[in-house]
């Protein structure tokens, strides 16, 4: 609401962004990677996208066992 914004509270979109696995910049890197792979003739697969995203998150969080959910790639594609 306007009152909340006036008092410095975050919007719902801003709050949800803090819970995301990837930042906006990391998402853009991932999207650019998919486009680059496609331009080189490598077809996009959900498996490749999931592996690349997990690698980015593992480097960021230092969690070698991190795994994304089964539907994460579908949600990522719908969002972007």
JOFENBEL-V739529 format. One record per helix or strand of 3 or more residues. SS is the DSSP state (A for helix, B for strand). FROM is the first residue (numbers start at 1). TO is the last residue. If there is no record, write none. Layout:
ss=SS from=FROM to=TO
ss=SS from=FROM to=TO
//
This chain:
ss=A from=2 to=6
ss=A from=12 to=19
ss=A from=24 to=39
ss=A from=46 to=61
ss=A from=72 to=79
//
